[in-house]
Amino acid sequence: MVNFGTEQLMTIAEVCQLLPGRRHGHALSRCTVLRWMLRGTRGVRLESIAIGCQRLTSREALERFIAAMNPAHEVSTGPVAVASSGHAEAEKSLDRLGI
């Protein structure tokens, strides 16, 4: 939820100026940002508040929206450890078979 007391508020026009458009040289459409606010995309909505007849979001809400749209891929060393222990198990099996 956008907290207008602690977050840096932005208009739709400011969001359009901040983010690149899909077409080279063209700004992001205001309709696109409004759609992100009202309906969302891929199950994620851009948090916004209505003050009078103006809809606002915040820089922080935009960062949360972008983060939710691009989940971080965790790099785990688990598969490496499993592969090495799996290799050791395979060697033990081969030793038992005399190979």
N, CA, C and O atoms as a printed pandas DataFrame, in Angstrom:
     atom_number atom_name residue_name chain_id  residue_number  x_coord  y_coord  z_coord
0              1         N          MET        A               1    0.846   -1.178    0.000
1              2        CA          MET        A               1    0.000    0.000    0.000
2              3         C          MET        A               1    0.888    1.237    0.000
3              4         O          MET        A               1    1.882    1.300    0.724
4              5         N          VAL        A               2    0.530    2.196   -0.800
5              6        CA          VAL        A               2    1.286    3.442   -0.878
6              7         C          VAL        A               2    1.034    4.242    0.393
7              8         O          VAL        A               2   -0.115    4.478    0.767
8              9         N          ASN        A               3    2.100    4.655    1.047
9             10        CA          ASN        A               3    2.004    5.484    2.237
10            11         C          ASN        A               3    2.402    6.900    1.835
11            12         O          ASN        A               3    3.587    7.196    1.680
12            13         N          PHE        A               4    1.411    7.774    1.666
13            14        CA          PHE        A               4    1.715    9.107    1.148
14            15         C          PHE        A               4    2.468    9.967    2.154
15            16         O          PHE        A               4    2.957   11.040    1.801
16            17         N          GLY        A               5    2.568    9.518    3.391
17            18        CA          GLY        A               5    3.312   10.273    4.389
18            19         C          GLY        A               5    4.812    9.998    4.368
19            20         O          GLY        A               5    5.612   10.861    4.730
20            21         N          THR        A               6    5.188    8.798    3.945
21            22        CA          THR        A               6    6.605    8.435    3.995
22            23         C          THR        A               6    7.220    8.107    2.637
23            24         O          THR        A               6    8.445    8.049    2.521
24            25         N          GLU        A               7    6.409    7.893    1.617
25            26        CA          GLU        A               7    6.929    7.517    0.309
26            27         C          GLU        A               7    6.900    8.703   -0.649
27            28         O          GLU        A               7    6.102    9.627   -0.493
28            29         N          GLN        A               8    7.783    8.659   -1.640
29            30        CA          GLN        A               8    7.911    9.733   -2.623
30            31         C          GLN        A               8    6.848    9.536   -3.704
31            32         O          GLN        A               8    6.975    8.649   -4.548
32            33         N          LEU        A               9    5.796   10.366   -3.678
33            34        CA          LEU        A               9    4.678   10.213   -4.602
34            35         C          LEU        A               9    5.063   10.630   -6.008
35            36         O          LEU        A               9    5.877   11.529   -6.217
36            37         N          MET        A              10    4.442    9.938   -6.979
37            38        CA          MET        A              10    4.683   10.219   -8.392
38            39         C          MET        A              10    3.363   10.191   -9.141
39            40         O          MET        A              10    2.481    9.386   -8.841
40            41         N          THR        A              11    3.236   11.082  -10.120
41            42        CA          THR        A              11    2.077   11.054  -11.000
42            43         C          THR        A              11    2.314   10.012  -12.091
43            44         O          THR        A              11    3.420    9.495  -12.246
44            45         N          ILE        A              12    1.269    9.720  -12.833
45            46        CA          ILE        A              12    1.404    8.785  -13.948
46            47         C          ILE        A              12    2.395    9.338  -14.967
47            48         O          ILE        A              12    3.203    8.588  -15.514
48            49         N          ALA        A              13    2.340   10.634  -15.224
49            50        CA          ALA        A              13    3.263   11.256  -16.177
50            51         C          ALA        A              13    4.714   11.112  -15.725
51            52         O          ALA        A              13    5.600   10.892  -16.551
52            53         N          GLU        A              14    4.961   11.232  -14.437
53            54        CA          GLU        A              14    6.322   11.076  -13.925
54            55         C          GLU        A              14    6.819    9.640  -14.073
55            56         O          GLU        A              14    7.997    9.417  -14.349
56            57         N          VAL        A              15    5.930    8.669  -13.891
57            58        CA          VAL        A              15    6.296    7.268  -14.091
58            59         C          VAL        A              15    6.658    7.047  -15.561
59            60         O          VAL        A              15    7.633    6.361  -15.869
60            61         N          CYS        A              16    5.870    7.631  -16.463
61            62        CA          CYS        A              16    6.130    7.491  -17.899
62            63         C          CYS        A              16    7.481    8.083  -18.291
63            64         O          CYS        A              16    8.160    7.550  -19.169
64            65         N          GLN        A              17    7.871    9.172  -17.653
65            66        CA          GLN        A              17    9.165    9.791  -17.945
66            67         C          GLN        A              17   10.315    8.969  -17.365
67            68         O          GLN        A              17   11.414    8.958  -17.918
68            69         N          LEU        A              18   10.065    8.290  -16.264
69            70        CA          LEU        A              18   11.104    7.532  -15.580
70            71         C          LEU        A              18   11.439    6.222  -16.290
71            72         O          LEU        A              18   12.606    5.842  -16.383
72            73         N          LEU        A              19   10.405    5.531  -16.794
73            74        CA          LEU        A              19   10.602    4.220  -17.414
74            75         C          LEU        A              19   10.692    4.339  -18.934
75            76         O          LEU        A              19   10.043    5.198  -19.531
76            77         N          PRO        A              20   11.490    3.482  -19.554
77            78        CA          PRO        A              20   11.567    3.517  -21.015
78            79         C          PRO        A              20   10.315    2.915  -21.643
79            80         O          PRO        A              20    9.681    2.031  -21.067
80            81         N          GLY        A              21    9.971    3.401  -22.822
81            82        CA          GLY        A              21    8.849    2.841  -23.563
82            83         C          GLY        A              21    9.273    1.600  -24.309
83            84         O          GLY        A              21   10.462    1.290  -24.383
84            85         N          ARG        A              22    8.313    0.891  -24.860
85            86        CA          ARG        A              22    8.629   -0.333  -25.602
86            87         C          ARG        A              22    9.204   -0.027  -26.970
87            88         O          ARG        A              22   10.000   -0.801  -27.501
88            89         N          ARG        A              23    8.806    1.096  -27.541
89            90        CA          ARG        A              23    9.309    1.473  -28.857
90            91         C          ARG        A              23   10.447    2.461  -28.688
91            92         O          ARG        A              23   10.381    3.368  -27.858
92            93         N          HIS        A              24   11.473    2.279  -29.470
93            94        CA          HIS        A              24   12.645    3.147  -29.391
94            95         C          HIS        A              24   12.233    4.606  -29.633
95            96         O          HIS        A              24   11.621    4.934  -30.650
96            97         N          GLY        A              25   12.578    5.455  -28.690
97            98        CA          GLY        A              25   12.292    6.878  -28.842
98            99         C          GLY        A              25   10.926    7.318  -28.362
99           100         O          GLY        A              25   10.652    8.517  -28.319
100          101         N          HIS        A              26   10.062    6.391  -28.000
101          102        CA          HIS        A              26    8.729    6.750  -27.521
102          103         C          HIS        A              26    8.638    6.521  -26.023
103          104         O          HIS        A              26    9.206    5.572  -25.483
104          105         N          ALA        A              27    7.919    7.404  -25.373
105          106        CA          ALA        A              27    7.724    7.277  -23.928
106          107         C          ALA        A              27    6.729    6.158  -23.631
107          108         O          ALA        A              27    5.950    5.756  -24.495
108          109         N          LEU        A              28    6.768    5.671  -22.413
109          110        CA          LEU        A              28    5.805    4.686  -21.954
110          111         C          LEU        A              28    4.418    5.329  -21.952
111          112         O          LEU        A              28    4.269    6.484  -21.554
112          113         N          SER        A              29    3.426    4.600  -22.384
113          114        CA          SER        A              29    2.072    5.126  -22.474
114          115         C          SER        A              29    1.451    5.314  -21.090
115          116         O          SER        A              29    1.616    4.482  -20.198
116          117         N          ARG        A              30    0.734    6.427  -20.935
117          118        CA          ARG        A              30    0.012    6.682  -19.689
118          119         C          ARG        A              30   -1.042    5.602  -19.454
119          120         O          ARG        A              30   -1.314    5.222  -18.315
120          121         N          CYS        A              31   -1.630    5.115  -20.543
121          122        CA          CYS        A              31   -2.645    4.065  -20.433
122          123         C          CYS        A              31   -2.045    2.782  -19.856
123          124         O          CYS        A              31   -2.703    2.068  -19.099
124          125         N          THR        A              32   -0.808    2.499  -20.215
125          126        CA          THR        A              32   -0.135    1.308  -19.695
126          127         C          THR        A              32    0.027    1.408  -18.188
127          128         O          THR        A              32   -0.269    0.459  -17.462
128          129         N          VAL        A              33    0.498    2.556  -17.715
129          130        CA          VAL        A              33    0.701    2.744  -16.272
130          131         C          VAL        A              33   -0.635    2.680  -15.539
131          132         O          VAL        A              33   -0.731    2.065  -14.477
132          133         N          LEU        A              34   -1.657    3.307  -16.096
133          134        CA          LEU        A              34   -2.980    3.264  -15.471
134          135         C          LEU        A              34   -3.509    1.829  -15.429
135          136         O          LEU        A              34   -4.125    1.429  -14.441
136          137         N          ARG        A              35   -3.276    1.057  -16.485
137          138        CA          ARG        A              35   -3.699   -0.347  -16.504
138          139         C          ARG        A              35   -2.961   -1.148  -15.435
139          140         O          ARG        A              35   -3.559   -2.001  -14.779
140          141         N          TRP        A              36   -1.650   -0.878  -15.252
141          142        CA          TRP        A              36   -0.896   -1.543  -14.194
142          143         C          TRP        A              36   -1.511   -1.248  -12.831
143          144         O          TRP        A              36   -1.544   -2.117  -11.960
144          145         N          MET        A              37   -1.999   -0.021  -12.647
145          146        CA          MET        A              37   -2.579    0.388  -11.368
146          147         C          MET        A              37   -3.954   -0.249  -11.136
147          148         O          MET        A              37   -4.244   -0.726  -10.039
148          149         N          LEU        A              38   -4.788   -0.253  -12.163
149          150        CA          LEU        A              38   -6.171   -0.694  -11.983
150          151         C          LEU        A              38   -6.368   -2.197  -12.145
151          152         O          LEU        A              38   -7.089   -2.814  -11.361
152          153         N          ARG        A              39   -5.733   -2.793  -13.155
153          154        CA          ARG        A              39   -5.933   -4.222  -13.422
154          155         C          ARG        A              39   -4.708   -5.065  -13.128
155          156         O          ARG        A              39   -4.822   -6.247  -12.804
156          157         N          GLY        A              40   -3.538   -4.460  -13.240
157          158        CA          GLY        A              40   -2.305   -5.208  -13.041
158          159         C          GLY        A              40   -1.889   -5.945  -14.300
159          160         O          GLY        A              40   -2.570   -5.893  -15.324
160          161         N          THR        A              41   -0.787   -6.617  -14.210
161          162        CA          THR        A              41   -0.290   -7.441  -15.300
162          163         C          THR        A              41    0.389   -8.668  -14.700
163          164         O          THR        A              41    1.146   -8.561  -13.736
164          165         N          ARG        A              42    0.111   -9.832  -15.280
165          166        CA          ARG        A              42    0.653  -11.101  -14.791
166          167         C          ARG        A              42    0.395  -11.303  -13.301
167          168         O          ARG        A              42    1.230  -11.859  -12.588
168          169         N          GLY        A              43   -0.767  -10.847  -12.838
169          170        CA          GLY        A              43   -1.148  -11.045  -11.446
170          171         C          GLY        A              43   -0.547  -10.061  -10.463
171          172         O          GLY        A              43   -0.711  -10.225   -9.254
172          173         N          VAL        A              44    0.148   -9.039  -10.951
173          174        CA          VAL        A              44    0.785   -8.059  -10.069
174          175         C          VAL        A              44    0.225   -6.673  -10.395
175          176         O          VAL        A              44    0.190   -6.274  -11.559
176          177         N          ARG        A              45   -0.214   -5.940   -9.364
177          178        CA          ARG        A              45   -0.729   -4.585   -9.564
178          179         C          ARG        A              45    0.243   -3.564   -9.001
179          180         O          ARG        A              45    0.873   -3.781   -7.966
180          181         N          LEU        A              46    0.350   -2.440   -9.708
181          182        CA          LEU        A              46    1.136   -1.308   -9.226
182          183         C          LEU        A              46    0.299   -0.592   -8.178
183          184         O          LEU        A              46   -0.790   -0.100   -8.475
184          185         N          GLU        A              47    0.807   -0.533   -6.953
185          186        CA          GLU        A              47    0.073    0.107   -5.861
186          187         C          GLU        A              47   -0.138    1.578   -6.199
187          188         O          GLU        A              47    0.750    2.241   -6.735
188          189         N          SER        A              48   -1.329    2.075   -5.877
189          190        CA          SER        A              48   -1.623    3.477   -6.138
190          191         C          SER        A              48   -2.684    3.968   -5.163
191          192         O          SER        A              48   -3.362    3.185   -4.498
192          193         N          ILE        A              49   -2.804    5.282   -5.102
193          194        CA          ILE        A              49   -3.852    5.904   -4.297
194          195         C          ILE        A              49   -4.520    6.971   -5.143
195          196         O          ILE        A              49   -3.908    7.546   -6.043
196          197         N          ALA        A              50   -5.776    7.226   -4.843
197          198        CA          ALA        A              50   -6.509    8.283   -5.536
198          199         C          ALA        A              50   -6.666    9.451   -4.572
199          200         O          ALA        A              50   -7.176    9.302   -3.462
200          201         N          ILE        A              51   -6.220   10.600   -5.020
201          202        CA          ILE        A              51   -6.398   11.833   -4.255
202          203         C          ILE        A              51   -7.174   12.769   -5.161
203          204         O          ILE        A              51   -6.649   13.289   -6.146
204          205         N          GLY        A              52   -8.432   12.973   -4.809
205          206        CA          GLY        A              52   -9.301   13.740   -5.698
206          207         C          GLY        A              52   -9.527   12.939   -6.969
207          208         O          GLY        A              52   -9.908   11.770   -6.911
208          209         N          CYS        A              53   -9.295   13.557   -8.103
209          210        CA          CYS        A              53   -9.467   12.856   -9.376
210          211         C          CYS        A              53   -8.117   12.444   -9.971
211          212         O          CYS        A              53   -8.033   12.101  -11.150
212          213         N          GLN        A              54   -7.074   12.478   -9.157
213          214        CA          GLN        A              54   -5.739   12.124   -9.633
214          215         C          GLN        A              54   -5.277   10.843   -8.965
215          216         O          GLN        A              54   -5.415   10.686   -7.752
216          217         N          ARG        A              55   -4.730    9.928   -9.749
217          218        CA          ARG        A              55   -4.202    8.683   -9.221
218          219         C          ARG        A              55   -2.687    8.816   -9.147
219          220         O          ARG        A              55   -2.031    9.210  -10.112
220          221         N          LEU        A              56   -2.142    8.475   -7.966
221          222        CA          LEU        A              56   -0.709    8.582   -7.715
222          223         C          LEU        A              56   -0.154    7.241   -7.280
223          224         O          LEU        A              56   -0.866    6.398   -6.735
224          225         N          THR        A              57    1.131    7.065   -7.532
225          226        CA          THR        A              57    1.858    5.918   -7.008
226          227         C          THR        A              57    3.097    6.484   -6.326
227          228         O          THR        A              57    3.205    7.698   -6.152
228          229         N          SER        A              58    4.008    5.646   -5.948
229          230        CA          SER        A              58    5.240    6.136   -5.330
230          231         C          SER        A              58    6.431    5.436   -5.964
231          232         O          SER        A              58    6.301    4.378   -6.579
232          233         N          ARG        A              59    7.574    6.042   -5.800
233          234        CA          ARG        A              59    8.810    5.441   -6.310
234          235         C          ARG        A              59    9.019    4.070   -5.650
235          236         O          ARG        A              59    9.445    3.118   -6.304
236          237         N          GLU        A              60    8.720    3.982   -4.376
237          238        CA          GLU        A              60    8.886    2.721   -3.644
238          239         C          GLU        A              60    7.910    1.655   -4.163
239          240         O          GLU        A              60    8.278    0.489   -4.305
240          241         N          ALA        A              61    6.652    2.068   -4.449
241          242        CA          ALA        A              61    5.669    1.127   -4.990
242          243         C          ALA        A              61    6.095    0.650   -6.369
243          244         O          ALA        A              61    5.901   -0.516   -6.714
244          245         N          LEU        A              62    6.675    1.548   -7.158
245          246        CA          LEU        A              62    7.170    1.177   -8.474
246          247         C          LEU        A              62    8.312    0.165   -8.359
247          248         O          LEU        A              62    8.393   -0.780   -9.143
248          249         N          GLU        A              63    9.185    0.370   -7.386
249          250        CA          GLU        A              63   10.278   -0.586   -7.152
250          251         C          GLU        A              63    9.730   -1.949   -6.727
251          252         O          GLU        A              63   10.230   -2.984   -7.167
252          253         N          ARG        A              64    8.701   -1.952   -5.871
253          254        CA          ARG        A              64    8.085   -3.220   -5.448
254          255         C          ARG        A              64    7.422   -3.924   -6.635
255          256         O          ARG        A              64    7.501   -5.146   -6.766
256          257         N          PHE        A              65    6.770   -3.140   -7.494
257          258        CA          PHE        A              65    6.104   -3.677   -8.682
258          259         C          PHE        A              65    7.129   -4.328   -9.608
259          260         O          PHE        A              65    6.924   -5.449  -10.074
260          261         N          ILE        A              66    8.222   -3.632   -9.872
261          262        CA          ILE        A              66    9.262   -4.165  -10.752
262          263         C          ILE        A              66    9.891   -5.414  -10.142
263          264         O          ILE        A              66   10.159   -6.384  -10.850
264          265         N          ALA        A              67   10.126   -5.393   -8.839
265          266        CA          ALA        A              67   10.703   -6.563   -8.166
266          267         C          ALA        A              67    9.756   -7.759   -8.251
267          268         O          ALA        A              67   10.207   -8.887   -8.452
268          269         N          ALA        A              68    8.453   -7.528   -8.101
269          270        CA          ALA        A              68    7.480   -8.618   -8.174
270          271         C          ALA        A              68    7.367   -9.172   -9.595
271          272         O          ALA        A              68    7.087  -10.357   -9.779
272          273         N          MET        A              69    7.584   -8.327  -10.591
273          274        CA          MET        A              69    7.521   -8.761  -11.981
274          275         C          MET        A              69    8.779   -9.521  -12.392
275          276         O          MET        A              69    8.757  -10.282  -13.359
276          277         N          ASN        A              70    9.870   -9.317  -11.664
277          278        CA          ASN        A              70   11.147   -9.952  -11.987
278          279         C          ASN        A              70   11.706  -10.648  -10.761
279          280         O          ASN        A              70   12.649  -10.148  -10.149
280          281         N          PRO        A              71   11.143  -11.796  -10.387
281          282        CA          PRO        A              71   11.630  -12.468   -9.185
282          283         C          PRO        A              71   13.096  -12.843   -9.330
283          284         O          PRO        A              71   13.545  -13.268  -10.395
284          285         N          ALA        A              72   13.819  -12.682   -8.255
285          286        CA          ALA        A              72   15.254  -13.001   -8.260
286          287         C          ALA        A              72   15.439  -14.500   -8.345
287          288         O          ALA        A              72   14.709  -15.269   -7.720
288          289         N          HIS        A              73   16.414  -14.897   -9.118
289          290        CA          HIS        A              73   16.751  -16.313   -9.214
290          291         C          HIS        A              73   17.821  -16.591   -8.183
291          292         O          HIS        A              73   18.935  -16.073   -8.258
292          293         N          GLU        A              74   17.467  -17.411   -7.229
293          294        CA          GLU        A              74   18.423  -17.732   -6.174
294          295         C          GLU        A              74   19.445  -18.725   -6.703
295          296         O          GLU        A              74   19.105  -19.735   -7.320
296          297         N          VAL        A              75   20.683  -18.413   -6.447
297          298        CA          VAL        A              75   21.760  -19.324   -6.816
298          299         C          VAL        A              75   22.066  -20.161   -5.588
299          300         O          VAL        A              75   22.403  -19.634   -4.528
300          301         N          SER        A              76   21.948  -21.432   -5.739
301          302        CA          SER        A              76   22.144  -22.328   -4.613
302          303         C          SER        A              76   23.310  -23.256   -4.897
303          304         O          SER        A              76   23.540  -23.667   -6.035
304          305         N          THR        A              77   24.035  -23.573   -3.849
305          306        CA          THR        A              77   25.120  -24.541   -4.007
306          307         C          THR        A              77   24.605  -25.942   -3.738
307          308         O          THR        A              77   25.375  -26.902   -3.780
308          309         N          GLY        A              78   23.313  -26.074   -3.462
309          310        CA          GLY        A              78   22.724  -27.375   -3.180
310          311         C          GLY        A              78   22.971  -28.403   -4.271
311          312         O          GLY        A              78   23.412  -29.511   -3.965
312          313         N          PRO        A              79   22.697  -28.075   -5.557
313          314        CA          PRO        A              79   22.906  -29.071   -6.597
314          315         C          PRO        A              79   24.356  -29.527   -6.697
315          316         O          PRO        A              79   24.617  -30.688   -7.013
316          317         N          VAL        A              80   25.291  -28.640   -6.435
317          318        CA          VAL        A              80   26.695  -29.025   -6.496
318          319         C          VAL        A              80   26.994  -30.034   -5.397
319          320         O          VAL        A              80   27.667  -31.036   -5.637
320          321         N          ALA        A              81   26.493  -29.772   -4.186
321          322        CA          ALA        A              81   26.728  -30.685   -3.072
322          323         C          ALA        A              81   26.055  -32.023   -3.337
323          324         O          ALA        A              81   26.624  -33.070   -3.027
324          325         N          VAL        A              82   24.855  -32.007   -3.903
325          326        CA          VAL        A              82   24.147  -33.245   -4.208
326          327         C          VAL        A              82   24.909  -34.018   -5.267
327          328         O          VAL        A              82   25.045  -35.238   -5.171
328          329         N          ALA        A              83   25.411  -33.310   -6.287
329          330        CA          ALA        A              83   26.138  -33.980   -7.360
330          331         C          ALA        A              83   27.408  -34.630   -6.814
331          332         O          ALA        A              83   27.735  -35.758   -7.183
332          333         N          SER        A              84   28.126  -33.924   -5.934
333          334        CA          SER        A              84   29.359  -34.509   -5.415
334          335         C          SER        A              84   29.062  -35.687   -4.502
335          336         O          SER        A              84   29.772  -36.691   -4.548
336          337         N          SER        A              85   28.012  -35.587   -3.662
337          338        CA          SER        A              85   27.678  -36.720   -2.805
338          339         C          SER        A              85   27.105  -37.861   -3.638
339          340         O          SER        A              85   27.303  -39.031   -3.311
340          341         N          GLY        A              86   26.401  -37.526   -4.707
341          342        CA          GLY        A              86   25.893  -38.546   -5.610
342          343         C          GLY        A              86   27.028  -39.276   -6.296
343          344         O          GLY        A              86   26.956  -40.484   -6.521
344          345         N          HIS        A              87   28.071  -38.545   -6.626
345          346        CA          HIS        A              87   29.257  -39.134   -7.246
346          347         C          HIS        A              87   29.928  -40.106   -6.264
347          348         O          HIS        A              87   30.355  -41.194   -6.650
348          349         N          ALA        A              88   30.011  -39.702   -5.006
349          350        CA          ALA        A              88   30.615  -40.562   -3.988
350          351         C          ALA        A              88   29.792  -41.838   -3.812
351          352         O          ALA        A              88   30.349  -42.924   -3.657
352          353         N          GLU        A              89   28.456  -41.700   -3.837
353          354        CA          GLU        A              89   27.583  -42.872   -3.713
354          355         C          GLU        A              89   27.774  -43.805   -4.901
355          356         O          GLU        A              89   27.784  -45.026   -4.749
356          357         N          ALA        A              90   27.926  -43.222   -6.077
357          358        CA          ALA        A              90   28.125  -44.037   -7.275
358          359         C          ALA        A              90   29.443  -44.799   -7.181
359          360         O          ALA        A              90   29.513  -45.973   -7.545
360          361         N          GLU        A              91   30.490  -44.130   -6.693
361          362        CA          GLU        A              91   31.780  -44.801   -6.535
362          363         C          GLU        A              91   31.688  -45.952   -5.539
363          364         O          GLU        A              91   32.268  -47.014   -5.764
364          365         N          LYS        A              92   30.967  -45.750   -4.448
365          366        CA          LYS        A              92   30.795  -46.814   -3.460
366          367         C          LYS        A              92   30.072  -48.008   -4.074
367          368         O          LYS        A              92   30.438  -49.158   -3.834
368          369         N          SER        A              93   29.036  -47.723   -4.873
369          370        CA          SER        A              93   28.287  -48.798   -5.525
370          371         C          SER        A              93   29.175  -49.572   -6.477
371          372         O          SER        A              93   29.123  -50.801   -6.527
372          373         N          LEU        A              94   29.991  -48.849   -7.233
373          374        CA          LEU        A              94   30.915  -49.519   -8.155
374          375         C          LEU        A              94   31.953  -50.349   -7.420
375          376         O          LEU        A              94   32.308  -51.441   -7.866
376          377         N          ASP        A              95   32.443  -49.837   -6.291
377          378        CA          ASP        A              95   33.420  -50.583   -5.476
378          379         C          ASP        A              95   32.790  -51.884   -4.959
379          380         O          ASP        A              95   33.436  -52.932   -4.966
380          381         N          ARG        A              96   31.529  -51.816   -4.511
381          382        CA          ARG        A              96   30.858  -53.014   -4.022
382          383         C          ARG        A              96   30.684  -54.047   -5.127
383          384         O          ARG        A              96   30.726  -55.251   -4.876
384          385         N          LEU        A              97   30.492  -53.572   -6.333
385          386        CA          LEU        A              97   30.326  -54.489   -7.459
386          387         C          LEU        A              97   31.669  -54.978   -8.005
387          388         O          LEU        A              97   31.721  -55.887   -8.833
388          389         N          GLY        A              98   32.748  -54.362   -7.527
389          390        CA          GLY        A              98   34.079  -54.761   -7.992
390          391         C          GLY        A              98   34.461  -54.165   -9.338
391          392         O          GLY        A              98   35.293  -54.717  -10.058
392          393         N          ILE        A              99   33.860  -53.059   -9.664
393          394        CA          ILE        A              99   34.162  -52.412  -10.953
394          395         C          ILE        A              99   35.028  -51.210  -10.739
395          396         O          ILE        A              99   35.390  -50.532  -11.701
